[in-house]
């Protein structure tokens, strides 16, 4: 996601369009991007730190973007 101090014209355009589309009550919109990574090994603190390092050095432009790493369990294919 862009840092809060960075102007977000895409988010502003979406915010202005929502009332025209019948959606009221949204006071702010921030447009961002997301990466989803699946890992083969168990997710422990070391694995999380590797993902954070990937984000810091490669996936995010940390000059203008913030990033968050979270774990979501995925159901195994049947």
Secondary structure, DSSP 8 states (H G I E B T S, - for coil): -B-TTS--HHHHHHHHHHHHTT-----------------SS---HHHHHHHHHHIIIIIS-TTTB-------------
